[in-house]
């Protein structure tokens, strides 16, 4: 095996290892731990849950943006 073929092989293996490392480094989520299922309390009290047990966001205020005239 010539040195050129060896360097190509090393470069290919290095590229695959780098791609695998970058792929696995993106696993997981950043942030605080989630509370156990069924325990939903906030500073405002109890929160409504949907059929899958996820909290439903309360309705927010309608805010107008300066660009809204384009959509009206």
N, C-alpha and C positions, 0 to 999 in steps of 0.2 A: 504494500500500500504506500503510495507516494505521500509526501508531506502535504500536498495540495488537497488530496482526498481526505486526509486525516483532519486538516483544518476545516474543511467543509462539514465533515461529520461532527466535529466538536461544536461548530457554530450552529448546526441544526439542533443538536441535543441541548445546547445552551438556550436557544430560542424557545424550544418546547418547555424546558424547565422554567424559564422566565414567564411564559404564557400561563403555565399551570400555577405558578406562585402568585401571579397577579390575579388570577381568577379566584383562587382560594382566599386571598387576602381581603376580598370584598364580601365575605360571608358575615352574617350577623347584622345587627342593627345597633346604632349608637344611641344612647339615651338611658334614662332610668328604667328600672325593672317595672314590669307591668304587674298590676294587682291580680290576685287569683280570680277566676271566673265567678260571677255572681256577686262580687263585692264591688259595688259602684256607689261611692259616696264622694261628694264634693263639698266645698264650703257653702254651697247653696242648698244642700240637702240631697235628696234622692234624684236620680236621673232616669228618664224613660229608656227602656230597652226595646230593640226591635226583636223579631222572632228568633234571630240567631244569637241573641244575647249581647249585641253590640250597643253601646250608648248612642242615643239619638241627639244630635246637636239641637239646642234651643233655637227658635227663630231669631234671626238677627235684624238689625235696623236696616232700613232701605237707605242707602247713601248714594247720592248722585255724584258722578264724576264729571269734570269739565268736558270730556270727550263723549258723554252720553248723547249729546245732540245728534251725533252721527247715526246712532242706532234708532232714534225716535222717528 
